[in-house]
Amino acid sequence: MRIYVGNLSYETTEETLTELFTEWGEVSSSTILTERQTGRSRGFGFVEMSNDEEARKAIEEANGRDCEGRTLTVNEAKPREERSGGGGYHN
């Protein structure tokens, strides 16, 4: 299951995120999204857990928890929406 983790401190690392979620089970991967130009954290990321039961427990218990001075927003990630090619002028 893919888990959305929001309201992260800009100093939070993927390693910190992995450590936090291993409290509830095995973490397959963790990713923090960054600004393309600056490389600075966008303040949210995703954690992937292979066991759905452990993932649900993690969502329940991590949501609202303090991490590096920030109150986390944690929920099941929604599937990515397809983006149209867009951008540009059309006659």
C-alpha positions as CSV (number, residue, x, y, z in Angstrom):
1,M,0.0,0.0,0.0
2,R,1.2,3.5,-0.8
3,I,0.9,6.0,2.0
4,Y,0.8,9.8,1.6
5,V,2.7,11.7,4.3
6,G,2.2,15.5,4.4
7,N,3.3,18.4,6.5
8,L,6.9,17.2,6.7
9,S,9.7,19.4,7.9
10,Y,11.9,20.5,5.0
11,E,14.8,18.9,6.9
12,T,13.1,15.4,7.0
13,T,15.0,12.8,5.0
14,E,13.8,9.6,3.3
15,E,15.8,7.7,6.0
16,T,13.9,9.5,8.8
17,L,10.6,8.6,7.1
18,T,11.6,5.0,6.7
19,E,12.7,4.8,10.4
20,L,9.4,6.3,11.5
21,F,7.2,3.8,9.6
22,T,9.3,0.7,10.4
23,E,7.6,1.0,13.8
24,W,4.5,-0.6,12.2
25,G,6.1,-3.0,9.7
26,E,8.4,-3.4,6.7
27,V,8.9,-0.4,4.5
28,S,9.5,-1.2,0.9
29,S,10.4,2.4,0.0
30,S,10.1,6.0,1.0
31,T,10.3,9.1,-1.2
32,I,10.2,12.8,-0.4
33,L,9.2,15.0,-3.3
34,T,11.5,17.9,-4.1
35,E,11.4,21.1,-6.1
36,R,12.8,20.5,-9.6
37,Q,14.9,23.7,-9.7
38,T,16.1,23.9,-6.1
39,G,16.1,20.3,-4.9
40,R,14.4,21.6,-1.7
41,S,11.7,19.4,-0.1
42,R,8.1,20.1,-1.0
43,G,7.0,19.1,2.5
44,F,5.4,15.8,1.6
45,G,6.3,12.3,0.5
46,F,5.2,8.7,0.2
47,V,5.9,5.5,2.0
48,E,5.3,2.1,0.4
49,M,4.5,-0.9,2.7
50,S,3.9,-4.4,1.3
51,N,1.6,-5.5,4.1
52,D,-1.8,-3.7,3.9
53,E,-2.7,-4.5,7.5
54,E,0.6,-2.9,8.8
55,A,0.1,0.0,6.4
56,R,-3.4,0.7,7.8
57,K,-2.1,0.6,11.3
58,A,0.7,3.0,10.4
59,I,-1.8,5.4,8.8
60,E,-4.0,5.3,11.9
61,E,-1.2,5.8,14.4
62,A,1.1,8.2,12.4
63,N,-1.7,10.6,11.4
64,G,-1.4,13.6,13.8
65,R,1.9,12.4,15.2
66,D,4.7,14.9,15.7
67,C,7.8,14.4,13.5
68,E,10.6,17.0,13.8
69,G,8.3,19.6,15.2
70,R,5.5,19.2,12.6
71,T,2.1,17.4,13.0
72,L,1.9,14.8,10.2
73,T,-1.0,14.3,7.8
74,V,-1.0,10.6,6.9
75,N,-3.5,8.8,4.7
76,E,-3.7,6.2,1.9
77,A,-2.3,7.7,-1.3
78,K,-4.7,8.3,-4.1
79,P,-3.8,6.9,-7.5
80,R,-1.9,9.4,-9.7
81,E,-4.2,11.2,-12.1
82,E,-3.1,11.1,-15.8
83,R,-1.9,14.5,-16.9
84,S,-2.7,15.7,-20.4
85,G,0.1,16.9,-22.6
86,G,-1.2,20.4,-22.2
87,G,0.8,23.6,-21.9
88,G,1.2,25.7,-25.0
89,Y,-0.9,27.6,-27.4
90,H,-3.5,25.9,-29.6
91,N,-5.4,27.5,-32.5
